[in-house]
């Protein structure tokens, strides 16, 4: 899908640190479902933040703890493997790697 196509259906920008990734609404729903499937209190907290920030607008700026970052990375990787492989979700998983582990 092109950048224009994503914007037309309501893109959501997730910002972690100085990097960001753009997800369409369906990808965000996949991410939320993957977080719910982790059955982890930290995953629930991250999901709550995503839902709350989504209501505030199309830009979600996260300031996750190391544990939240690990949970978000795990959920994004799981969501990216389900159904249609989502490049954006895989990129989000990469974005959530600890500093120095981007290679």
Helices and strands as residue ranges (DSSP letters): H 3-8, E 12-16, E 19-23, H 25-37, H 41-56, E 59-62, H 66-81, H 87-95
